[in-house]
Amino acid sequence: MAKEKHFQPETQPTIRGPLLITSFRPWRSRQPSNSSHDLIASMAAAGQLPERTIWLSQVPVNFEIAPIRVINAMYRLRPRAVVCCGMAEKRAYLSLEQQGKGADQNLQTSLDLANLLEDTRLSEISYDAGNYVCNALYYRVLEAIQKRTIFHPSGGVNAIPCLFVHVPVLEASTQVWVQTDMHSVLNKLSA
């Protein structure tokens, strides 16, 4: 079961919803953990998550269940932005995904990824979210946002910004840069 963890509770009312971050559980028996989960856990422990962040952790690696869990959380929480995170074993950089691919179309994030990457050191823009659950989740969340089935917390017609981030395997030599880059990206999304 996915666990929601709330950080830095709100002290005064606001119309801005929380930042919703998701991460997957490990999906192969040889994997003791998932780097997306490990990165967010490390940032939470270091106090590096933006104020009013809700982390939906341990999302099942399942084509049907993952989108249902995340979209349901979006309906309930009405976040100001959504950042879905997944593991990319064969990548060396933090990869911000430009699009999710469906059977008949590609859906693009509304975010300016080049702006999000300013001042990062070990990050890139990716145009290929893969063919597995990461891509399926991203596509389904972008589709729900595009169809305006989930409203922005301000009550306006603005679409909720959404991003998928692929996290490389965290190595001792690069983890600090990956974590610093992710911190920068999340802070820009929360501004």
Contacts in CASP RR format, 6 or more apart in sequence:
PFRMAT RR
TARGET T0000
AUTHOR 0000-0000-0000
METHOD contacts of the structure
MODEL  1
MAKEKHFQPETQPTIRGPLLITSFRPWRSRQPSNSSHDLIASMAAAGQLP
ERTIWLSQVPVNFEIAPIRVINAMYRLRPRAVVCCGMAEKRAYLSLEQQG
KGADQNLQTSLDLANLLEDTRLSEISYDAGNYVCNALYYRVLEAIQKRTI
FHPSGGVNAIPCLFVHVPVLEASTQVWVQTDMHSVLNKLSA
1 58 0 8 1.000
2 56 0 8 1.000
2 57 0 8 1.000
2 58 0 8 1.000
2 59 0 8 1.000
2 60 0 8 1.000
2 69 0 8 1.000
3 56 0 8 1.000
3 57 0 8 1.000
3 58 0 8 1.000
4 54 0 8 1.000
4 55 0 8 1.000
4 56 0 8 1.000
4 57 0 8 1.000
4 73 0 8 1.000
5 44 0 8 1.000
5 54 0 8 1.000
5 55 0 8 1.000
5 57 0 8 1.000
6 18 0 8 1.000
6 53 0 8 1.000
6 54 0 8 1.000
7 44 0 8 1.000
7 47 0 8 1.000
7 49 0 8 1.000
7 51 0 8 1.000
7 52 0 8 1.000
7 53 0 8 1.000
7 54 0 8 1.000
7 55 0 8 1.000
8 49 0 8 1.000
8 51 0 8 1.000
8 52 0 8 1.000
8 53 0 8 1.000
10 52 0 8 1.000
14 52 0 8 1.000
15 153 0 8 1.000
15 154 0 8 1.000
15 155 0 8 1.000
16 52 0 8 1.000
16 80 0 8 1.000
16 153 0 8 1.000
16 154 0 8 1.000
17 52 0 8 1.000
17 77 0 8 1.000
17 78 0 8 1.000
17 79 0 8 1.000
17 80 0 8 1.000
17 153 0 8 1.000
18 52 0 8 1.000
18 53 0 8 1.000
18 54 0 8 1.000
18 77 0 8 1.000
18 79 0 8 1.000
18 80 0 8 1.000
19 49 0 8 1.000
19 50 0 8 1.000
19 52 0 8 1.000
19 53 0 8 1.000
19 54 0 8 1.000
19 79 0 8 1.000
19 80 0 8 1.000
19 81 0 8 1.000
19 83 0 8 1.000
19 186 0 8 1.000
19 189 0 8 1.000
19 190 0 8 1.000
20 53 0 8 1.000
20 54 0 8 1.000
20 56 0 8 1.000
20 70 0 8 1.000
20 73 0 8 1.000
20 74 0 8 1.000
20 77 0 8 1.000
20 79 0 8 1.000
20 81 0 8 1.000
20 82 0 8 1.000
20 83 0 8 1.000
21 40 0 8 1.000
21 49 0 8 1.000
21 53 0 8 1.000
21 54 0 8 1.000
21 55 0 8 1.000
21 56 0 8 1.000
21 82 0 8 1.000
21 83 0 8 1.000
21 84 0 8 1.000
21 85 0 8 1.000
21 186 0 8 1.000
22 55 0 8 1.000
22 56 0 8 1.000
22 57 0 8 1.000
22 59 0 8 1.000
22 70 0 8 1.000
22 73 0 8 1.000
22 82 0 8 1.000
22 83 0 8 1.000
22 84 0 8 1.000
22 85 0 8 1.000
22 137 0 8 1.000
23 34 0 8 1.000
23 36 0 8 1.000
23 37 0 8 1.000
23 39 0 8 1.000
23 40 0 8 1.000
23 55 0 8 1.000
23 56 0 8 1.000
23 57 0 8 1.000
23 58 0 8 1.000
23 59 0 8 1.000
23 85 0 8 1.000
23 86 0 8 1.000
24 34 0 8 1.000
24 36 0 8 1.000
24 37 0 8 1.000
24 58 0 8 1.000
24 59 0 8 1.000
24 60 0 8 1.000
24 61 0 8 1.000
24 66 0 8 1.000
24 85 0 8 1.000
24 86 0 8 1.000
24 87 0 8 1.000
24 133 0 8 1.000
24 134 0 8 1.000
25 34 0 8 1.000
25 37 0 8 1.000
25 57 0 8 1.000
25 58 0 8 1.000
25 59 0 8 1.000
25 60 0 8 1.000
25 61 0 8 1.000
26 32 0 8 1.000
26 33 0 8 1.000
26 34 0 8 1.000
26 37 0 8 1.000
26 61 0 8 1.000
27 34 0 8 1.000
27 61 0 8 1.000
27 133 0 8 1.000
34 86 0 8 1.000
34 87 0 8 1.000
35 86 0 8 1.000
35 87 0 8 1.000
35 88 0 8 1.000
35 167 0 8 1.000
35 168 0 8 1.000
35 169 0 8 1.000
35 170 0 8 1.000
36 85 0 8 1.000
36 86 0 8 1.000
36 87 0 8 1.000
36 165 0 8 1.000
36 166 0 8 1.000
36 167 0 8 1.000
37 57 0 8 1.000
37 58 0 8 1.000
37 85 0 8 1.000
38 170 0 8 1.000
39 85 0 8 1.000
39 167 0 8 1.000
39 170 0 8 1.000
39 175 0 8 1.000
39 178 0 8 1.000
39 179 0 8 1.000
39 182 0 8 1.000
40 49 0 8 1.000
40 55 0 8 1.000
40 57 0 8 1.000
40 85 0 8 1.000
41 57 0 8 1.000
42 175 0 8 1.000
42 179 0 8 1.000
43 49 0 8 1.000
43 179 0 8 1.000
43 182 0 8 1.000
43 183 0 8 1.000
43 186 0 8 1.000
44 55 0 8 1.000
46 179 0 8 1.000
48 179 0 8 1.000
48 183 0 8 1.000
48 186 0 8 1.000
49 55 0 8 1.000
49 186 0 8 1.000
50 186 0 8 1.000
50 187 0 8 1.000
50 189 0 8 1.000
50 190 0 8 1.000
51 190 0 8 1.000
52 190 0 8 1.000
53 186 0 8 1.000
53 190 0 8 1.000
54 73 0 8 1.000
54 77 0 8 1.000
54 79 0 8 1.000
56 69 0 8 1.000
56 70 0 8 1.000
56 73 0 8 1.000
59 66 0 8 1.000
59 69 0 8 1.000
59 70 0 8 1.000
59 137 0 8 1.000
60 66 0 8 1.000
60 69 0 8 1.000
61 133 0 8 1.000
62 133 0 8 1.000
63 133 0 8 1.000
63 136 0 8 1.000
66 133 0 8 1.000
66 136 0 8 1.000
66 137 0 8 1.000
67 136 0 8 1.000
67 137 0 8 1.000
67 140 0 8 1.000
67 141 0 8 1.000
70 82 0 8 1.000
70 84 0 8 1.000
70 137 0 8 1.000
70 141 0 8 1.000
71 140 0 8 1.000
71 141 0 8 1.000
71 144 0 8 1.000
71 150 0 8 1.000
74 82 0 8 1.000
74 141 0 8 1.000
74 144 0 8 1.000
74 150 0 8 1.000
74 160 0 8 1.000
75 150 0 8 1.000
78 150 0 8 1.000
78 151 0 8 1.000
78 152 0 8 1.000
78 153 0 8 1.000
79 153 0 8 1.000
79 160 0 8 1.000
80 152 0 8 1.000
80 153 0 8 1.000
80 160 0 8 1.000
80 161 0 8 1.000
80 190 0 8 1.000
81 160 0 8 1.000
81 161 0 8 1.000
81 162 0 8 1.000
81 163 0 8 1.000
81 189 0 8 1.000
81 190 0 8 1.000
82 141 0 8 1.000
82 160 0 8 1.000
82 161 0 8 1.000
82 162 0 8 1.000
82 163 0 8 1.000
83 162 0 8 1.000
83 163 0 8 1.000
83 164 0 8 1.000
83 165 0 8 1.000
83 185 0 8 1.000
83 186 0 8 1.000
83 189 0 8 1.000
84 134 0 8 1.000
84 137 0 8 1.000
84 138 0 8 1.000
84 141 0 8 1.000
84 162 0 8 1.000
84 163 0 8 1.000
84 164 0 8 1.000
84 165 0 8 1.000
85 164 0 8 1.000
85 165 0 8 1.000
85 166 0 8 1.000
85 167 0 8 1.000
86 134 0 8 1.000
86 164 0 8 1.000
86 165 0 8 1.000
86 166 0 8 1.000
86 167 0 8 1.000
87 166 0 8 1.000
87 167 0 8 1.000
87 169 0 8 1.000
88 95 0 8 1.000
88 134 0 8 1.000
88 166 0 8 1.000
88 167 0 8 1.000
88 168 0 8 1.000
89 168 0 8 1.000
89 169 0 8 1.000
91 126 0 8 1.000
91 166 0 8 1.000
91 168 0 8 1.000
92 122 0 8 1.000
92 168 0 8 1.000
92 174 0 8 1.000
93 122 0 8 1.000
93 123 0 8 1.000
93 124 0 8 1.000
93 168 0 8 1.000
94 120 0 8 1.000
94 122 0 8 1.000
94 123 0 8 1.000
94 124 0 8 1.000
94 165 0 8 1.000
94 166 0 8 1.000
94 167 0 8 1.000
94 168 0 8 1.000
94 178 0 8 1.000
94 181 0 8 1.000
94 182 0 8 1.000
94 185 0 8 1.000
95 123 0 8 1.000
95 124 0 8 1.000
95 125 0 8 1.000
95 126 0 8 1.000
95 165 0 8 1.000
95 166 0 8 1.000
95 168 0 8 1.000
96 113 0 8 1.000
96 116 0 8 1.000
96 117 0 8 1.000
96 123 0 8 1.000
96 124 0 8 1.000
96 125 0 8 1.000
96 126 0 8 1.000
96 163 0 8 1.000
96 164 0 8 1.000
96 165 0 8 1.000
96 185 0 8 1.000
97 109 0 8 1.000
97 126 0 8 1.000
97 127 0 8 1.000
97 128 0 8 1.000
97 129 0 8 1.000
97 134 0 8 1.000
97 138 0 8 1.000
97 163 0 8 1.000
97 164 0 8 1.000
97 165 0 8 1.000
97 166 0 8 1.000
98 108 0 8 1.000
98 109 0 8 1.000
98 113 0 8 1.000
98 125 0 8 1.000
98 126 0 8 1.000
98 127 0 8 1.000
99 106 0 8 1.000
99 107 0 8 1.000
99 108 0 8 1.000
99 109 0 8 1.000
99 127 0 8 1.000
99 129 0 8 1.000
99 138 0 8 1.000
99 142 0 8 1.000
100 106 0 8 1.000
100 107 0 8 1.000
100 108 0 8 1.000
100 129 0 8 1.000
100 135 0 8 1.000
100 138 0 8 1.000
100 139 0 8 1.000
100 142 0 8 1.000
100 164 0 8 1.000
101 129 0 8 1.000
101 130 0 8 1.000
101 131 0 8 1.000
101 135 0 8 1.000
101 139 0 8 1.000
102 135 0 8 1.000
102 139 0 8 1.000
107 139 0 8 1.000
107 142 0 8 1.000
107 143 0 8 1.000
107 146 0 8 1.000
108 142 0 8 1.000
109 142 0 8 1.000
109 161 0 8 1.000
109 162 0 8 1.000
109 163 0 8 1.000
109 164 0 8 1.000
110 159 0 8 1.000
110 161 0 8 1.000
110 162 0 8 1.000
111 161 0 8 1.000
111 162 0 8 1.000
111 163 0 8 1.000
111 189 0 8 1.000
113 125 0 8 1.000
113 163 0 8 1.000
114 125 0 8 1.000
115 188 0 8 1.000
116 163 0 8 1.000
116 184 0 8 1.000
116 185 0 8 1.000
116 188 0 8 1.000
116 189 0 8 1.000
117 123 0 8 1.000
117 124 0 8 1.000
117 125 0 8 1.000
117 185 0 8 1.000
119 184 0 8 1.000
120 180 0 8 1.000
120 181 0 8 1.000
120 184 0 8 1.000
120 185 0 8 1.000
121 177 0 8 1.000
121 180 0 8 1.000
121 181 0 8 1.000
122 174 0 8 1.000
122 177 0 8 1.000
122 178 0 8 1.000
122 181 0 8 1.000
123 178 0 8 1.000
123 181 0 8 1.000
123 185 0 8 1.000
126 166 0 8 1.000
129 135 0 8 1.000
129 138 0 8 1.000
129 139 0 8 1.000
129 164 0 8 1.000
129 166 0 8 1.000
134 164 0 8 1.000
134 166 0 8 1.000
137 164 0 8 1.000
138 162 0 8 1.000
138 164 0 8 1.000
141 162 0 8 1.000
142 162 0 8 1.000
144 150 0 8 1.000
145 159 0 8 1.000
145 160 0 8 1.000
145 162 0 8 1.000
146 159 0 8 1.000
148 157 0 8 1.000
148 159 0 8 1.000
150 160 0 8 1.000
152 158 0 8 1.000
152 159 0 8 1.000
152 160 0 8 1.000
161 189 0 8 1.000
163 185 0 8 1.000
163 189 0 8 1.000
165 182 0 8 1.000
165 185 0 8 1.000
167 178 0 8 1.000
167 182 0 8 1.000
168 174 0 8 1.000
168 178 0 8 1.000
170 178 0 8 1.000
END
